[in-house]
Amino acid sequence: MKNIQDNFISGIGNTPLIKLRAASEITGCNIYGKAEFMNPGGSVKDRAALALIRDAENKKLISKGGTIVEGTAGNTGIGLCLLGNSLGYKTIIVMNDNQTQEKKDLLRNIGADLRLVPAKPYKDDANFVKVAAKLADELRPSNNNGVVWANQFDNVANAKGHYEGTGQEIWKQTDGKVDGFVCSSGTGGTISGVSNALKEKNKDIKIYLSDPKGSALYNYIKNGELKCGDIIKIQTESNTQIITKIKNILTIPDNKDSKSWENERTRWKKAFSSVCVGNSRYYVRSAVVAK
């Protein structure tokens, strides 16, 4: 038998690059999408979850029967819970109560102990990230197998996982013939890890952050001023890695009444075809502009 995975973990990573035909034709170059939806948990966050757990295991912070605690908007929590099921860990997810019902249902259905909290700004002690950290501290003394706060935002194991995995995959899949990489940023793990991996191979590879105008990172890179707002947490360690690698930042107009949008509506519609949904549409537009 071929293409059989021994377990959940072995199915993470090694996702294919899919050529985006219309976008490639528009630009006259080859544009590929990394099919992270093919990870068993359905998103790139499976990679981060695995890296965070392996880091905790290597540091002897958790063993079978232990508990993973994390504050997350959804996908990282899904990855952590599915991996926890596979490895014998309990997973407690702290999430804002204004997230979609689908995310709440999915997390509960895969076995997460879901703790919903009111949405609060990061500066508030009741912010979901801080609640998760506090909960892990409270539970730790009562579990001899370890209680770990995954801390996807500040934990540099997140970026390391992408440095060792995603970035190396892209280099090998393209035979080193890659000119640029376009990505958005949440925790910063993907873009910092991949950019470090690729630029070690070729310092001339361009890294583009696809981020909406007005975001914290946009303001920081463009104006040197970190405007986080109330609900965004820009992490120090991961963010440092991002800033040292990004030389270009993209912002794409989203106002459908704008002249820019009207002039390119047909062009984008063709490029998206039927393969792009949600945020991936934004990344494709960024890749076309980056070219």
ZAMARGU-4260 file (C-alpha; in steps of 0.2 Angstrom, whole numbers, plus 5000, padded with zeros to 4 digits):
<rodrens>
0) 5000/5000/5000 | 5006/5018/4996 | 5004/5035/5004 | 4998/5027/5021 | 5002/5037/5037
5) 5005/5027/5053 | 4997/5040/5064 | 4990/5058/5065 | 5007/5066/5067 | 5014/5058/5052
10) 5001/5067/5041 | 5006/5084/5046 | 5017/5093/5034 | 5024/5089/5016 | 5009/5098/5009
15) 5009/5100/4990 | 5012/5116/4980 | 4998/5119/4969 | 5001/5131/4954 | 4988/5145/4953
20) 4986/5144/4934 | 4976/5160/4931 | 4987/5171/4943 | 5002/5164/4935 | 4995/5168/4917
25) 4991/5186/4923 | 5008/5189/4930 | 5019/5179/4917 | 5027/5170/4932 | 5024/5154/4942
30) 5013/5157/4957 | 5010/5142/4969 | 4999/5140/4984 | 5005/5129/4998 | 4990/5118/5002
35) 4990/5119/5021 | 4972/5114/5021 | 4978/5096/5018 | 4985/5095/5035 | 4975/5083/5045
40) 4968/5096/5056 | 4964/5107/5041 | 4976/5121/5043 | 4994/5127/5044 | 4991/5128/5063
45) 4994/5109/5064 | 5012/5113/5061 | 5013/5126/5075 | 5004/5114/5087 | 5016/5100/5084
50) 5031/5111/5086 | 5024/5118/5103 | 5021/5101/5110 | 5037/5093/5104 | 5046/5108/5112
55) 5037/5105/5129 | 5041/5086/5128 | 5059/5089/5124 | 5060/5101/5139 | 5052/5087/5150
60) 5038/5099/5154 | 5024/5086/5150 | 5022/5067/5148 | 5007/5056/5144 | 4992/5061/5155
65) 4998/5079/5156 | 4987/5094/5151 | 4990/5107/5137 | 4982/5124/5140 | 4980/5138/5126
70) 4971/5154/5122 | 4966/5153/5104 | 4954/5159/5091 | 4952/5141/5085 | 4964/5133/5073
75) 4979/5131/5084 | 4967/5124/5097 | 4960/5112/5085 | 4978/5106/5081 | 4983/5105/5099
80) 4968/5095/5104 | 4969/5083/5089 | 4988/5080/5093 | 4984/5079/5112 | 4971/5065/5108
85) 4985/5056/5098 | 4998/5058/5112 | 4988/5056/5127 | 4986/5074/5133 | 4971/5083/5139
90) 4968/5099/5130 | 4960/5115/5138 | 4956/5129/5126 | 4952/5146/5132 | 4943/5156/5118
95) 4933/5172/5117 | 4914/5169/5118 | 4911/5179/5102 | 4919/5166/5091 | 4909/5157/5078
100) 4898/5143/5084 | 4906/5131/5072 | 4923/5133/5080 | 4915/5130/5097 | 4906/5115/5092
105) 4921/5108/5083 | 4932/5110/5098 | 4920/5102/5109 | 4917/5087/5097 | 4935/5083/5096
110) 4937/5082/5115 | 4943/5099/5120 | 4938/5106/5137 | 4932/5123/5130 | 4932/5138/5142
115) 4923/5153/5135 | 4927/5170/5141 | 4921/5188/5137 | 4931/5197/5123 | 4943/5209/5132
120) 4958/5219/5126 | 4975/5212/5129 | 4979/5225/5142 | 4965/5218/5153 | 4969/5204/5164
125) 4953/5195/5158 | 4960/5194/5140 | 4959/5176/5134 | 4978/5174/5132 | 4981/5179/5150
130) 4967/5168/5157 | 4975/5153/5148 | 4992/5157/5156 | 4984/5159/5173 | 4974/5143/5172
135) 4990/5133/5167 | 4998/5140/5183 | 4984/5136/5194 | 4983/5118/5187 | 5001/5114/5187
140) 5003/5109/5205 | 4989/5096/5204 | 4996/5086/5189 | 5012/5076/5190 | 5012/5073/5172
145) 5014/5092/5168 | 5003/5106/5163 | 5009/5117/5149 | 5003/5134/5143 | 5007/5132/5124
150) 5009/5151/5122 | 5009/5151/5103 | 5012/5170/5102 | 5028/5171/5112 | 5035/5153/5111
155) 5049/5154/5097 | 5046/5135/5095 | 5032/5140/5084 | 5044/5149/5072 | 5056/5135/5073
160) 5044/5122/5067 | 5041/5132/5051 | 5060/5135/5049 | 5063/5116/5050 | 5047/5111/5041
165) 5038/5123/5030 | 5053/5133/5024 | 5063/5118/5020 | 5048/5110/5010 | 5046/5125/4999
170) 5065/5126/4995 | 5065/5107/4990 | 5048/5108/4981 | 5054/5122/4970 | 5072/5115/4968
175) 5078/5131/4975 | 5070/5142/4961 | 5060/5153/4972 | 5060/5172/4971 | 5048/5177/4984
180) 5036/5171/4998 | 5020/5180/5003 | 5011/5177/5019 | 5001/5185/5032 | 5005/5186/5051
185) 4995/5181/5066 | 5008/5175/5079 | 5022/5178/5067 | 5027/5160/5067 | 5025/5155/5049
190) 5032/5171/5041 | 5047/5172/5052 | 5051/5153/5052 | 5049/5152/5033 | 5058/5168/5029
195) 5073/5163/5040 | 5074/5146/5031 | 5073/5153/5013 | 5085/5168/5016 | 5098/5156/5023
200) 5097/5147/5006 | 5097/5163/4996 | 5098/5181/5003 | 5090/5188/4988 | 5073/5180/4991
205) 5060/5193/4994 | 5048/5191/5009 | 5031/5200/5008 | 5019/5202/5022 | 5002/5203/5016
210) 4993/5213/5029 | 4979/5226/5029 | 4983/5244/5030 | 4981/5250/5048 | 4987/5234/5056
215) 5000/5235/5069 | 5014/5227/5058 | 5010/5238/5044 | 5012/5254/5054 | 5028/5247/5062
220) 5037/5242/5046 | 5031/5257/5036 | 5032/5271/5050 | 5042/5263/5064 | 5027/5265/5076
225) 5019/5250/5084 | 5001/5254/5085 | 4993/5238/5092 | 4976/5244/5097 | 4967/5236/5111
230) 4965/5218/5105 | 4981/5214/5096 | 4996/5207/5104 | 5012/5209/5095 | 5025/5197/5102
235) 5043/5203/5106 | 5053/5187/5101 | 5043/5182/5086 | 5041/5200/5080 | 5059/5203/5080
240) 5062/5189/5068 | 5049/5195/5057 | 5055/5213/5056 | 5073/5208/5052 | 5068/5198/5037
245) 5054/5208/5029 | 5059/5221/5017 | 5042/5223/5008 | 5025/5225/5015 | 5009/5224/5004
250) 4993/5232/5007 | 4978/5228/4995 | 4963/5240/4994 | 4948/5231/5000 | 4935/5245/4997
255) 4924/5238/4983 | 4919/5255/4978 | 4937/5261/4975 | 4944/5264/4958 | 4958/5252/4961
260) 4945/5238/4965 | 4934/5242/4950 | 4948/5242/4938 | 4954/5225/4943 | 4938/5216/4947
265) 4938/5205/4932 | 4957/5202/4934 | 4955/5196/4952 | 4939/5186/4948 | 4949/5176/4935
270) 4964/5173/4947 | 4953/5167/4961 | 4943/5155/4950 | 4936/5142/4961 | 4951/5137/4972
275) 4953/5152/4984 | 4942/5155/4999 | 4943/5167/5014 | 4960/5174/5017 | 4968/5165/5003
280) 4960/5177/4991 | 4970/5191/5000 | 4986/5181/4998 | 4984/5178/4979 | 4981/5197/4976
285) 4996/5200/4986 | 5007/5188/4976 | 5001/5196/4960 | 5005/5213/4966 | 5022/5207/4973
290) 5027/5201/4956
</rodrens>
